[in-house]
């Protein structure tokens, strides 16, 4: 169905592929819900403006291009809402279905409430601002990420990501940043266990970090003016340059570099190739 330049308001759709292949379509105050239980309502569409719409059916926005979404609600039943789409803007919306965004490119998300396990996998060029998120395995294997003022609650976040920048964020998550590459985190709070193992090129600036056994097996790790709270067995087998402003419980076997901090409870150096230095001031 091609609806070039058409506006649809106050309608309900529940059939399979009900607006498939639409072009230059504006949808206002519409709902995708009903007994027909149809999937893929707007698949293969282009140049859509979606405002104040309700999505309660599966896979509505696959393989779409140039989509603007405002004040939408996507429920738990709206599984896998956006896959293989590009050039998408999502503002002031609720994304509450599992796997809400996957394999997408050039995505802007602002003022959104996200509750979506396995969100954001294999995406490229995704910006997120002023939003909250919950869900496991958040943003796995994605590239070119820019986050500002985002709060996240979930496990196993940001694994295998590359080229990412985070500013003024709060992450409550264990196993974050595993195997990540080229990441900068500034002015942020990170609470969780086993942070950033196997990462490469991770830099944290003016951050508050807490949790057991952070930053092990890292390459090119930098901490600048950071707090490390309730942290023990830090930096095991890592290449690290760190300036820490708080007491640390214990540091274990940094391979190389220097860790500077006001005090440390214990420094464990029990392997031959652990050459890192720990300096208190």
Secondary structure, DSSP 8 states (H G I E B T S, - for coil): ---TT-EEES-EE-STTTTTT-EEEEEES-EE-STT----TTTT-EEEEEES-EE-SS--EES-EEEEEES-EE-TTS-S-EES-EEEEEES-EE-STT-EES-EEEEEES-EEE-TTTTBT-EEEEEEEEEEE-SSTTTT-EEEEEEEEEEE-SS-STT-EEEEEES-EEE-SSTTTT-EEEEEES-EEE-SSTTTT-EEEEEES-EEESSS-S-S-BSEEEEEEEEES--SBTTT-EEEEEE-S-EEEEE---EEEEEES-EEEEE--STT---EEEE-
